[in-house]
Amino acid sequence: LVGALALFGAMDAQSGFKLGANLGLPVGDLSTGYGFSIGADASYLWPVAADFNVGLASGFQTYFPKSEYKDYGVKNVNLVPIAASGQYRFTPEFSLTVDLGYGFAFSDGESDGGFYYAPKAAYHFGPSEVNLSYRGISADGGSSGSVNLGYAYSFGK
């Protein structure tokens, strides 16, 4: 607790907590049975250079089955990633971010997981951003993912 308080007390004014939401379309293996997804994201980034920030990212994404598959008992799939995040700002308005880590996937009492990756391009305006991202998870030789359109707000910037 003392270490966490010291870390938060030493944070630069440029660092910040970011909350966001997104809508997505499943691609790859997921697109067969799932029609869309919604999610929420949270991250904390620290500046390490003038235009480069690193930090931690997490969130919650739910993939909803297509209506014709609900009759067969297909349930929502949920994804909770825990990832390291790196963001490079090319200009004050445009950035690229990559999150890499582990994604915990679960559905109806079953759980699994795998390597999580999420590249994102964002347009910033004030403390807000609109972003386009790909969110994927690779496990056991296969991969699943979605293309997402999102909005995020940065606190402390």
Rosetta constraint file for C-alpha pairs under 8 A:
AtomPair CA 1 CA 5 HARMONIC 6.19 0.50
AtomPair CA 2 CA 6 HARMONIC 6.12 0.50
AtomPair CA 3 CA 7 HARMONIC 6.13 0.50
AtomPair CA 4 CA 8 HARMONIC 6.18 0.50
AtomPair CA 5 CA 9 HARMONIC 5.95 0.50
AtomPair CA 6 CA 10 HARMONIC 6.15 0.50
AtomPair CA 7 CA 11 HARMONIC 6.48 0.50
AtomPair CA 11 CA 15 HARMONIC 6.63 0.50
AtomPair CA 11 CA 46 HARMONIC 7.63 0.50
AtomPair CA 12 CA 46 HARMONIC 7.48 0.50
AtomPair CA 12 CA 47 HARMONIC 7.80 0.50
AtomPair CA 13 CA 156 HARMONIC 6.70 0.50
AtomPair CA 13 CA 157 HARMONIC 6.94 0.50
AtomPair CA 14 CA 46 HARMONIC 7.39 0.50
AtomPair CA 14 CA 47 HARMONIC 6.82 0.50
AtomPair CA 14 CA 156 HARMONIC 6.94 0.50
AtomPair CA 14 CA 157 HARMONIC 5.48 0.50
AtomPair CA 15 CA 44 HARMONIC 7.41 0.50
AtomPair CA 15 CA 45 HARMONIC 5.64 0.50
AtomPair CA 15 CA 46 HARMONIC 4.66 0.50
AtomPair CA 15 CA 47 HARMONIC 6.11 0.50
AtomPair CA 15 CA 156 HARMONIC 6.67 0.50
AtomPair CA 15 CA 157 HARMONIC 6.65 0.50
AtomPair CA 16 CA 44 HARMONIC 5.65 0.50
AtomPair CA 16 CA 45 HARMONIC 5.72 0.50
AtomPair CA 16 CA 46 HARMONIC 7.00 0.50
AtomPair CA 16 CA 154 HARMONIC 6.24 0.50
AtomPair CA 16 CA 155 HARMONIC 5.56 0.50
AtomPair CA 16 CA 156 HARMONIC 4.88 0.50
AtomPair CA 16 CA 157 HARMONIC 5.92 0.50
AtomPair CA 17 CA 42 HARMONIC 7.34 0.50
AtomPair CA 17 CA 43 HARMONIC 5.83 0.50
AtomPair CA 17 CA 44 HARMONIC 4.51 0.50
AtomPair CA 17 CA 45 HARMONIC 6.80 0.50
AtomPair CA 17 CA 154 HARMONIC 5.74 0.50
AtomPair CA 17 CA 155 HARMONIC 5.24 0.50
AtomPair CA 17 CA 156 HARMONIC 6.73 0.50
AtomPair CA 18 CA 41 HARMONIC 7.93 0.50
AtomPair CA 18 CA 42 HARMONIC 5.57 0.50
AtomPair CA 18 CA 43 HARMONIC 5.20 0.50
AtomPair CA 18 CA 44 HARMONIC 6.20 0.50
AtomPair CA 18 CA 152 HARMONIC 6.51 0.50
AtomPair CA 18 CA 153 HARMONIC 5.55 0.50
AtomPair CA 18 CA 154 HARMONIC 4.25 0.50
AtomPair CA 18 CA 155 HARMONIC 6.02 0.50
AtomPair CA 19 CA 40 HARMONIC 7.45 0.50
AtomPair CA 19 CA 41 HARMONIC 5.70 0.50
AtomPair CA 19 CA 42 HARMONIC 4.63 0.50
AtomPair CA 19 CA 43 HARMONIC 6.77 0.50
AtomPair CA 19 CA 152 HARMONIC 5.43 0.50
AtomPair CA 19 CA 153 HARMONIC 5.53 0.50
AtomPair CA 19 CA 154 HARMONIC 6.62 0.50
AtomPair CA 20 CA 40 HARMONIC 5.59 0.50
AtomPair CA 20 CA 41 HARMONIC 4.94 0.50
AtomPair CA 20 CA 42 HARMONIC 6.42 0.50
AtomPair CA 20 CA 150 HARMONIC 6.95 0.50
AtomPair CA 20 CA 151 HARMONIC 5.43 0.50
AtomPair CA 20 CA 152 HARMONIC 3.79 0.50
AtomPair CA 20 CA 153 HARMONIC 6.22 0.50
AtomPair CA 21 CA 38 HARMONIC 7.51 0.50
AtomPair CA 21 CA 39 HARMONIC 5.58 0.50
AtomPair CA 21 CA 40 HARMONIC 4.32 0.50
AtomPair CA 21 CA 41 HARMONIC 6.05 0.50
AtomPair CA 21 CA 150 HARMONIC 5.56 0.50
AtomPair CA 21 CA 151 HARMONIC 5.63 0.50
AtomPair CA 21 CA 152 HARMONIC 6.46 0.50
AtomPair CA 22 CA 38 HARMONIC 5.68 0.50
AtomPair CA 22 CA 39 HARMONIC 5.24 0.50
AtomPair CA 22 CA 40 HARMONIC 6.39 0.50
AtomPair CA 22 CA 148 HARMONIC 6.14 0.50
AtomPair CA 22 CA 149 HARMONIC 5.47 0.50
AtomPair CA 22 CA 150 HARMONIC 3.92 0.50
AtomPair CA 22 CA 151 HARMONIC 6.40 0.50
AtomPair CA 23 CA 36 HARMONIC 7.40 0.50
AtomPair CA 23 CA 37 HARMONIC 5.74 0.50
AtomPair CA 23 CA 38 HARMONIC 4.57 0.50
AtomPair CA 23 CA 39 HARMONIC 6.58 0.50
AtomPair CA 23 CA 148 HARMONIC 5.46 0.50
AtomPair CA 23 CA 149 HARMONIC 5.55 0.50
AtomPair CA 23 CA 150 HARMONIC 6.38 0.50
AtomPair CA 24 CA 36 HARMONIC 5.61 0.50
AtomPair CA 24 CA 37 HARMONIC 4.80 0.50
AtomPair CA 24 CA 38 HARMONIC 6.10 0.50
AtomPair CA 24 CA 146 HARMONIC 5.82 0.50
AtomPair CA 24 CA 147 HARMONIC 5.34 0.50
AtomPair CA 24 CA 148 HARMONIC 4.01 0.50
AtomPair CA 24 CA 149 HARMONIC 6.30 0.50
AtomPair CA 25 CA 31 HARMONIC 7.73 0.50
AtomPair CA 25 CA 35 HARMONIC 6.52 0.50
AtomPair CA 25 CA 36 HARMONIC 4.70 0.50
AtomPair CA 25 CA 37 HARMONIC 6.19 0.50
AtomPair CA 25 CA 146 HARMONIC 5.24 0.50
AtomPair CA 25 CA 147 HARMONIC 5.40 0.50
AtomPair CA 25 CA 148 HARMONIC 6.50 0.50
AtomPair CA 26 CA 30 HARMONIC 5.51 0.50
AtomPair CA 26 CA 31 HARMONIC 4.84 0.50
AtomPair CA 26 CA 34 HARMONIC 6.49 0.50
AtomPair CA 26 CA 35 HARMONIC 6.44 0.50
AtomPair CA 26 CA 36 HARMONIC 5.94 0.50
AtomPair CA 26 CA 37 HARMONIC 7.05 0.50
AtomPair CA 26 CA 63 HARMONIC 7.66 0.50
AtomPair CA 26 CA 144 HARMONIC 7.83 0.50
AtomPair CA 26 CA 145 HARMONIC 5.80 0.50
AtomPair CA 26 CA 146 HARMONIC 4.04 0.50
AtomPair CA 26 CA 147 HARMONIC 6.50 0.50
AtomPair CA 27 CA 31 HARMONIC 4.72 0.50
AtomPair CA 27 CA 144 HARMONIC 6.89 0.50
AtomPair CA 27 CA 145 HARMONIC 5.59 0.50
AtomPair CA 27 CA 146 HARMONIC 5.18 0.50
AtomPair CA 27 CA 147 HARMONIC 7.10 0.50
AtomPair CA 28 CA 32 HARMONIC 7.71 0.50
AtomPair CA 28 CA 143 HARMONIC 7.37 0.50
AtomPair CA 28 CA 144 HARMONIC 5.78 0.50
AtomPair CA 28 CA 145 HARMONIC 6.58 0.50
AtomPair CA 29 CA 143 HARMONIC 6.94 0.50
AtomPair CA 29 CA 144 HARMONIC 5.47 0.50
AtomPair CA 29 CA 145 HARMONIC 7.83 0.50
AtomPair CA 30 CA 34 HARMONIC 5.70 0.50
AtomPair CA 30 CA 144 HARMONIC 5.64 0.50
AtomPair CA 30 CA 145 HARMONIC 6.72 0.50
AtomPair CA 30 CA 146 HARMONIC 8.00 0.50
AtomPair CA 31 CA 35 HARMONIC 6.45 0.50
AtomPair CA 33 CA 65 HARMONIC 5.58 0.50
AtomPair CA 33 CA 66 HARMONIC 5.76 0.50
AtomPair CA 33 CA 69 HARMONIC 6.40 0.50
AtomPair CA 33 CA 74 HARMONIC 7.98 0.50
AtomPair CA 34 CA 63 HARMONIC 6.40 0.50
AtomPair CA 34 CA 64 HARMONIC 5.51 0.50
AtomPair CA 34 CA 65 HARMONIC 3.99 0.50
AtomPair CA 34 CA 66 HARMONIC 4.99 0.50
AtomPair CA 35 CA 63 HARMONIC 7.55 0.50
AtomPair CA 35 CA 64 HARMONIC 6.14 0.50
AtomPair CA 35 CA 65 HARMONIC 5.77 0.50
AtomPair CA 35 CA 66 HARMONIC 4.94 0.50
AtomPair CA 36 CA 63 HARMONIC 5.96 0.50
AtomPair CA 36 CA 64 HARMONIC 5.73 0.50
AtomPair CA 36 CA 65 HARMONIC 7.59 0.50
AtomPair CA 37 CA 61 HARMONIC 6.79 0.50
AtomPair CA 37 CA 62 HARMONIC 5.41 0.50
AtomPair CA 37 CA 63 HARMONIC 4.31 0.50
AtomPair CA 37 CA 64 HARMONIC 5.91 0.50
AtomPair CA 37 CA 146 HARMONIC 7.85 0.50
AtomPair CA 38 CA 61 HARMONIC 5.80 0.50
AtomPair CA 38 CA 62 HARMONIC 5.62 0.50
AtomPair CA 38 CA 63 HARMONIC 6.90 0.50
AtomPair CA 39 CA 59 HARMONIC 7.24 0.50
AtomPair CA 39 CA 60 HARMONIC 5.44 0.50
AtomPair CA 39 CA 61 HARMONIC 4.07 0.50
AtomPair CA 39 CA 62 HARMONIC 6.16 0.50
AtomPair CA 40 CA 59 HARMONIC 5.40 0.50
AtomPair CA 40 CA 60 HARMONIC 5.38 0.50
AtomPair CA 40 CA 61 HARMONIC 6.50 0.50
AtomPair CA 41 CA 57 HARMONIC 7.41 0.50
AtomPair CA 41 CA 58 HARMONIC 5.96 0.50
AtomPair CA 41 CA 59 HARMONIC 4.10 0.50
AtomPair CA 41 CA 60 HARMONIC 6.54 0.50
AtomPair CA 42 CA 57 HARMONIC 5.80 0.50
AtomPair CA 42 CA 58 HARMONIC 5.44 0.50
AtomPair CA 42 CA 59 HARMONIC 5.65 0.50
AtomPair CA 43 CA 55 HARMONIC 7.09 0.50
AtomPair CA 43 CA 56 HARMONIC 5.53 0.50
AtomPair CA 43 CA 57 HARMONIC 4.15 0.50
AtomPair CA 43 CA 58 HARMONIC 6.28 0.50
AtomPair CA 43 CA 85 HARMONIC 7.99 0.50
AtomPair CA 44 CA 55 HARMONIC 5.41 0.50
AtomPair CA 44 CA 56 HARMONIC 5.53 0.50
AtomPair CA 44 CA 57 HARMONIC 6.62 0.50
AtomPair CA 45 CA 53 HARMONIC 5.72 0.50
AtomPair CA 45 CA 54 HARMONIC 5.16 0.50
AtomPair CA 45 CA 55 HARMONIC 4.20 0.50
AtomPair CA 45 CA 56 HARMONIC 6.69 0.50
AtomPair CA 45 CA 85 HARMONIC 7.59 0.50
AtomPair CA 46 CA 53 HARMONIC 5.24 0.50
AtomPair CA 46 CA 54 HARMONIC 5.40 0.50
AtomPair CA 46 CA 55 HARMONIC 5.86 0.50
AtomPair CA 47 CA 51 HARMONIC 7.64 0.50
AtomPair CA 47 CA 52 HARMONIC 6.02 0.50
AtomPair CA 47 CA 53 HARMONIC 4.23 0.50
AtomPair CA 47 CA 54 HARMONIC 6.50 0.50
AtomPair CA 48 CA 52 HARMONIC 5.90 0.50
AtomPair CA 48 CA 53 HARMONIC 5.54 0.50
AtomPair CA 48 CA 54 HARMONIC 6.90 0.50
AtomPair CA 49 CA 53 HARMONIC 6.93 0.50
AtomPair CA 51 CA 88 HARMONIC 5.71 0.50
AtomPair CA 51 CA 89 HARMONIC 5.13 0.50
AtomPair CA 51 CA 90 HARMONIC 7.20 0.50
AtomPair CA 52 CA 86 HARMONIC 7.30 0.50
AtomPair CA 52 CA 87 HARMONIC 5.70 0.50
AtomPair CA 52 CA 88 HARMONIC 4.61 0.50
AtomPair CA 52 CA 89 HARMONIC 6.47 0.50
AtomPair CA 53 CA 86 HARMONIC 5.78 0.50
AtomPair CA 53 CA 87 HARMONIC 5.11 0.50
AtomPair CA 53 CA 88 HARMONIC 6.55 0.50
AtomPair CA 54 CA 84 HARMONIC 7.45 0.50
AtomPair CA 54 CA 85 HARMONIC 5.48 0.50
AtomPair CA 54 CA 86 HARMONIC 4.44 0.50
AtomPair CA 54 CA 87 HARMONIC 6.29 0.50
AtomPair CA 55 CA 84 HARMONIC 5.86 0.50
AtomPair CA 55 CA 85 HARMONIC 5.04 0.50
AtomPair CA 55 CA 86 HARMONIC 6.56 0.50
AtomPair CA 56 CA 82 HARMONIC 7.61 0.50
AtomPair CA 56 CA 83 HARMONIC 5.82 0.50
AtomPair CA 56 CA 84 HARMONIC 4.67 0.50
AtomPair CA 56 CA 85 HARMONIC 5.37 0.50
AtomPair CA 57 CA 81 HARMONIC 7.64 0.50
AtomPair CA 57 CA 82 HARMONIC 6.14 0.50
AtomPair CA 57 CA 83 HARMONIC 5.14 0.50
AtomPair CA 57 CA 84 HARMONIC 6.07 0.50
AtomPair CA 57 CA 85 HARMONIC 6.04 0.50
AtomPair CA 57 CA 99 HARMONIC 7.01 0.50
AtomPair CA 58 CA 80 HARMONIC 6.83 0.50
AtomPair CA 58 CA 81 HARMONIC 5.17 0.50
AtomPair CA 58 CA 82 HARMONIC 4.91 0.50
AtomPair CA 58 CA 83 HARMONIC 6.27 0.50
AtomPair CA 59 CA 80 HARMONIC 5.70 0.50
AtomPair CA 59 CA 81 HARMONIC 6.07 0.50
AtomPair CA 59 CA 82 HARMONIC 7.72 0.50
AtomPair CA 60 CA 78 HARMONIC 7.05 0.50
AtomPair CA 60 CA 79 HARMONIC 5.72 0.50
AtomPair CA 60 CA 80 HARMONIC 4.83 0.50
AtomPair CA 60 CA 81 HARMONIC 7.19 0.50
AtomPair CA 61 CA 78 HARMONIC 5.62 0.50
AtomPair CA 61 CA 79 HARMONIC 5.05 0.50
AtomPair CA 61 CA 80 HARMONIC 6.63 0.50
AtomPair CA 62 CA 76 HARMONIC 6.49 0.50
AtomPair CA 62 CA 77 HARMONIC 5.72 0.50
AtomPair CA 62 CA 78 HARMONIC 4.47 0.50
AtomPair CA 62 CA 79 HARMONIC 6.42 0.50
AtomPair CA 63 CA 76 HARMONIC 5.52 0.50
AtomPair CA 63 CA 77 HARMONIC 5.12 0.50
AtomPair CA 63 CA 78 HARMONIC 6.32 0.50
AtomPair CA 64 CA 75 HARMONIC 7.36 0.50
AtomPair CA 64 CA 76 HARMONIC 4.92 0.50
AtomPair CA 64 CA 77 HARMONIC 6.91 0.50
AtomPair CA 65 CA 69 HARMONIC 6.22 0.50
AtomPair CA 65 CA 70 HARMONIC 6.35 0.50
AtomPair CA 65 CA 74 HARMONIC 6.44 0.50
AtomPair CA 65 CA 75 HARMONIC 6.51 0.50
AtomPair CA 65 CA 76 HARMONIC 6.12 0.50
AtomPair CA 66 CA 70 HARMONIC 6.69 0.50
AtomPair CA 67 CA 71 HARMONIC 7.45 0.50
AtomPair CA 68 CA 72 HARMONIC 7.81 0.50
AtomPair CA 69 CA 73 HARMONIC 6.89 0.50
AtomPair CA 69 CA 74 HARMONIC 5.76 0.50
AtomPair CA 70 CA 74 HARMONIC 5.13 0.50
AtomPair CA 70 CA 75 HARMONIC 6.94 0.50
AtomPair CA 75 CA 107 HARMONIC 6.61 0.50
AtomPair CA 75 CA 108 HARMONIC 6.71 0.50
AtomPair CA 76 CA 107 HARMONIC 6.19 0.50
AtomPair CA 76 CA 108 HARMONIC 7.80 0.50
AtomPair CA 77 CA 105 HARMONIC 6.91 0.50
AtomPair CA 77 CA 106 HARMONIC 5.93 0.50
AtomPair CA 77 CA 107 HARMONIC 4.87 0.50
AtomPair CA 78 CA 105 HARMONIC 5.57 0.50
AtomPair CA 78 CA 106 HARMONIC 5.33 0.50
AtomPair CA 78 CA 107 HARMONIC 6.20 0.50
AtomPair CA 79 CA 103 HARMONIC 6.32 0.50
AtomPair CA 79 CA 104 HARMONIC 5.59 0.50
AtomPair CA 79 CA 105 HARMONIC 4.49 0.50
AtomPair CA 79 CA 106 HARMONIC 6.60 0.50
AtomPair CA 80 CA 103 HARMONIC 5.61 0.50
AtomPair CA 80 CA 104 HARMONIC 5.09 0.50
AtomPair CA 80 CA 105 HARMONIC 6.50 0.50
AtomPair CA 81 CA 101 HARMONIC 6.96 0.50
AtomPair CA 81 CA 102 HARMONIC 5.72 0.50
AtomPair CA 81 CA 103 HARMONIC 4.07 0.50
AtomPair CA 81 CA 104 HARMONIC 6.02 0.50
AtomPair CA 81 CA 116 HARMONIC 6.73 0.50
AtomPair CA 82 CA 101 HARMONIC 5.72 0.50
AtomPair CA 82 CA 102 HARMONIC 5.56 0.50
AtomPair CA 82 CA 103 HARMONIC 6.33 0.50
AtomPair CA 83 CA 99 HARMONIC 5.72 0.50
AtomPair CA 83 CA 100 HARMONIC 5.05 0.50
AtomPair CA 83 CA 101 HARMONIC 3.96 0.50
AtomPair CA 83 CA 102 HARMONIC 6.32 0.50
AtomPair CA 83 CA 116 HARMONIC 7.51 0.50
AtomPair CA 84 CA 99 HARMONIC 5.58 0.50
AtomPair CA 84 CA 100 HARMONIC 5.46 0.50
AtomPair CA 84 CA 101 HARMONIC 6.10 0.50
AtomPair CA 85 CA 97 HARMONIC 6.98 0.50
AtomPair CA 85 CA 98 HARMONIC 5.76 0.50
AtomPair CA 85 CA 99 HARMONIC 4.36 0.50
AtomPair CA 85 CA 100 HARMONIC 6.55 0.50
AtomPair CA 86 CA 97 HARMONIC 5.53 0.50
AtomPair CA 86 CA 98 HARMONIC 5.49 0.50
AtomPair CA 86 CA 99 HARMONIC 6.57 0.50
AtomPair CA 87 CA 95 HARMONIC 6.73 0.50
AtomPair CA 87 CA 96 HARMONIC 5.72 0.50
AtomPair CA 87 CA 97 HARMONIC 4.17 0.50
AtomPair CA 87 CA 98 HARMONIC 6.60 0.50
AtomPair CA 88 CA 95 HARMONIC 5.53 0.50
AtomPair CA 88 CA 96 HARMONIC 5.46 0.50
AtomPair CA 88 CA 97 HARMONIC 6.36 0.50
AtomPair CA 89 CA 93 HARMONIC 7.72 0.50
AtomPair CA 89 CA 94 HARMONIC 5.92 0.50
AtomPair CA 89 CA 95 HARMONIC 4.15 0.50
AtomPair CA 89 CA 96 HARMONIC 6.55 0.50
AtomPair CA 90 CA 94 HARMONIC 5.78 0.50
AtomPair CA 90 CA 95 HARMONIC 5.67 0.50
AtomPair CA 90 CA 96 HARMONIC 7.83 0.50
AtomPair CA 91 CA 95 HARMONIC 7.03 0.50
AtomPair CA 92 CA 124 HARMONIC 7.17 0.50
AtomPair CA 93 CA 122 HARMONIC 7.96 0.50
AtomPair CA 93 CA 123 HARMONIC 5.38 0.50
AtomPair CA 93 CA 124 HARMONIC 4.53 0.50
AtomPair CA 93 CA 125 HARMONIC 6.39 0.50
AtomPair CA 94 CA 121 HARMONIC 7.45 0.50
AtomPair CA 94 CA 122 HARMONIC 5.74 0.50
AtomPair CA 94 CA 123 HARMONIC 4.82 0.50
AtomPair CA 94 CA 124 HARMONIC 6.12 0.50
AtomPair CA 95 CA 121 HARMONIC 5.89 0.50
AtomPair CA 95 CA 122 HARMONIC 5.31 0.50
AtomPair CA 95 CA 123 HARMONIC 6.76 0.50
AtomPair CA 95 CA 124 HARMONIC 7.82 0.50
AtomPair CA 96 CA 119 HARMONIC 7.35 0.50
AtomPair CA 96 CA 120 HARMONIC 5.67 0.50
AtomPair CA 96 CA 121 HARMONIC 4.63 0.50
AtomPair CA 96 CA 122 HARMONIC 6.38 0.50
AtomPair CA 97 CA 119 HARMONIC 5.73 0.50
AtomPair CA 97 CA 120 HARMONIC 5.04 0.50
AtomPair CA 97 CA 121 HARMONIC 6.47 0.50
AtomPair CA 98 CA 117 HARMONIC 7.21 0.50
AtomPair CA 98 CA 118 HARMONIC 5.61 0.50
AtomPair CA 98 CA 119 HARMONIC 4.33 0.50
AtomPair CA 98 CA 120 HARMONIC 6.20 0.50
AtomPair CA 99 CA 116 HARMONIC 7.73 0.50
AtomPair CA 99 CA 117 HARMONIC 5.56 0.50
AtomPair CA 99 CA 118 HARMONIC 4.99 0.50
AtomPair CA 99 CA 119 HARMONIC 6.38 0.50
AtomPair CA 100 CA 115 HARMONIC 7.63 0.50
AtomPair CA 100 CA 116 HARMONIC 5.66 0.50
AtomPair CA 100 CA 117 HARMONIC 4.65 0.50
AtomPair CA 100 CA 118 HARMONIC 6.67 0.50
AtomPair CA 101 CA 115 HARMONIC 6.02 0.50
AtomPair CA 101 CA 116 HARMONIC 5.01 0.50
AtomPair CA 101 CA 117 HARMONIC 6.58 0.50
AtomPair CA 102 CA 113 HARMONIC 7.04 0.50
AtomPair CA 102 CA 114 HARMONIC 5.67 0.50
AtomPair CA 102 CA 115 HARMONIC 4.84 0.50
AtomPair CA 102 CA 116 HARMONIC 4.85 0.50
AtomPair CA 103 CA 113 HARMONIC 5.34 0.50
AtomPair CA 103 CA 114 HARMONIC 5.48 0.50
AtomPair CA 103 CA 115 HARMONIC 6.16 0.50
AtomPair CA 103 CA 116 HARMONIC 5.03 0.50
AtomPair CA 103 CA 137 HARMONIC 6.49 0.50
AtomPair CA 104 CA 111 HARMONIC 7.29 0.50
AtomPair CA 104 CA 112 HARMONIC 6.12 0.50
AtomPair CA 104 CA 113 HARMONIC 4.41 0.50
AtomPair CA 104 CA 114 HARMONIC 6.92 0.50
AtomPair CA 105 CA 111 HARMONIC 5.66 0.50
AtomPair CA 105 CA 112 HARMONIC 5.14 0.50
AtomPair CA 105 CA 113 HARMONIC 5.11 0.50
AtomPair CA 106 CA 110 HARMONIC 5.51 0.50
AtomPair CA 106 CA 111 HARMONIC 4.10 0.50
AtomPair CA 106 CA 112 HARMONIC 6.14 0.50
AtomPair CA 106 CA 113 HARMONIC 8.00 0.50
AtomPair CA 107 CA 111 HARMONIC 6.41 0.50
AtomPair CA 113 CA 137 HARMONIC 7.71 0.50
AtomPair CA 113 CA 139 HARMONIC 6.72 0.50
AtomPair CA 114 CA 137 HARMONIC 5.83 0.50
AtomPair CA 114 CA 138 HARMONIC 5.35 0.50
AtomPair CA 114 CA 139 HARMONIC 4.67 0.50
AtomPair CA 115 CA 137 HARMONIC 5.42 0.50
AtomPair CA 115 CA 138 HARMONIC 5.13 0.50
AtomPair CA 115 CA 139 HARMONIC 6.53 0.50
AtomPair CA 116 CA 135 HARMONIC 7.61 0.50
AtomPair CA 116 CA 136 HARMONIC 5.83 0.50
AtomPair CA 116 CA 137 HARMONIC 4.51 0.50
AtomPair CA 116 CA 138 HARMONIC 6.65 0.50
AtomPair CA 117 CA 135 HARMONIC 6.12 0.50
AtomPair CA 117 CA 136 HARMONIC 5.39 0.50
AtomPair CA 117 CA 137 HARMONIC 6.40 0.50
AtomPair CA 118 CA 133 HARMONIC 6.64 0.50
AtomPair CA 118 CA 134 HARMONIC 5.41 0.50
AtomPair CA 118 CA 135 HARMONIC 4.48 0.50
AtomPair CA 118 CA 136 HARMONIC 6.21 0.50
AtomPair CA 119 CA 133 HARMONIC 5.73 0.50
AtomPair CA 119 CA 134 HARMONIC 5.78 0.50
AtomPair CA 119 CA 135 HARMONIC 7.17 0.50
AtomPair CA 120 CA 131 HARMONIC 6.57 0.50
AtomPair CA 120 CA 132 HARMONIC 5.73 0.50
AtomPair CA 120 CA 133 HARMONIC 4.16 0.50
AtomPair CA 120 CA 134 HARMONIC 6.62 0.50
AtomPair CA 121 CA 131 HARMONIC 5.57 0.50
AtomPair CA 121 CA 132 HARMONIC 5.47 0.50
AtomPair CA 121 CA 133 HARMONIC 6.37 0.50
AtomPair CA 122 CA 129 HARMONIC 6.18 0.50
AtomPair CA 122 CA 130 HARMONIC 5.62 0.50
AtomPair CA 122 CA 131 HARMONIC 4.11 0.50
AtomPair CA 122 CA 132 HARMONIC 6.46 0.50
AtomPair CA 123 CA 129 HARMONIC 5.40 0.50
AtomPair CA 123 CA 130 HARMONIC 5.39 0.50
AtomPair CA 123 CA 131 HARMONIC 6.27 0.50
AtomPair CA 124 CA 128 HARMONIC 5.79 0.50
AtomPair CA 124 CA 129 HARMONIC 4.24 0.50
AtomPair CA 124 CA 130 HARMONIC 6.65 0.50
AtomPair CA 125 CA 129 HARMONIC 5.98 0.50
AtomPair CA 127 CA 153 HARMONIC 5.72 0.50
AtomPair CA 127 CA 154 HARMONIC 5.13 0.50
AtomPair CA 127 CA 155 HARMONIC 7.12 0.50
AtomPair CA 127 CA 157 HARMONIC 6.59 0.50
AtomPair CA 128 CA 151 HARMONIC 7.30 0.50
AtomPair CA 128 CA 152 HARMONIC 5.75 0.50
AtomPair CA 128 CA 153 HARMONIC 4.49 0.50
AtomPair CA 128 CA 154 HARMONIC 6.26 0.50
AtomPair CA 129 CA 151 HARMONIC 5.67 0.50
AtomPair CA 129 CA 152 HARMONIC 5.29 0.50
AtomPair CA 129 CA 153 HARMONIC 6.47 0.50
AtomPair CA 130 CA 149 HARMONIC 7.51 0.50
AtomPair CA 130 CA 150 HARMONIC 5.74 0.50
AtomPair CA 130 CA 151 HARMONIC 4.61 0.50
AtomPair CA 130 CA 152 HARMONIC 6.61 0.50
AtomPair CA 131 CA 149 HARMONIC 5.83 0.50
AtomPair CA 131 CA 150 HARMONIC 5.10 0.50
AtomPair CA 131 CA 151 HARMONIC 6.18 0.50
AtomPair CA 131 CA 152 HARMONIC 7.91 0.50
AtomPair CA 132 CA 147 HARMONIC 7.43 0.50
AtomPair CA 132 CA 148 HARMONIC 5.70 0.50
AtomPair CA 132 CA 149 HARMONIC 4.77 0.50
AtomPair CA 132 CA 150 HARMONIC 6.38 0.50
AtomPair CA 133 CA 147 HARMONIC 5.83 0.50
AtomPair CA 133 CA 148 HARMONIC 5.12 0.50
AtomPair CA 133 CA 149 HARMONIC 6.55 0.50
AtomPair CA 133 CA 150 HARMONIC 7.86 0.50
AtomPair CA 134 CA 145 HARMONIC 6.95 0.50
AtomPair CA 134 CA 146 HARMONIC 5.70 0.50
AtomPair CA 134 CA 147 HARMONIC 4.57 0.50
AtomPair CA 134 CA 148 HARMONIC 6.07 0.50
AtomPair CA 135 CA 145 HARMONIC 5.31 0.50
AtomPair CA 135 CA 146 HARMONIC 5.40 0.50
AtomPair CA 135 CA 147 HARMONIC 6.56 0.50
AtomPair CA 135 CA 148 HARMONIC 7.44 0.50
AtomPair CA 136 CA 143 HARMONIC 6.87 0.50
AtomPair CA 136 CA 144 HARMONIC 5.59 0.50
AtomPair CA 136 CA 145 HARMONIC 4.00 0.50
AtomPair CA 136 CA 146 HARMONIC 6.57 0.50
AtomPair CA 137 CA 143 HARMONIC 5.59 0.50
AtomPair CA 137 CA 144 HARMONIC 5.54 0.50
AtomPair CA 137 CA 145 HARMONIC 6.28 0.50
AtomPair CA 138 CA 142 HARMONIC 5.72 0.50
AtomPair CA 138 CA 143 HARMONIC 4.21 0.50
AtomPair CA 138 CA 144 HARMONIC 6.61 0.50
AtomPair CA 139 CA 143 HARMONIC 6.25 0.50
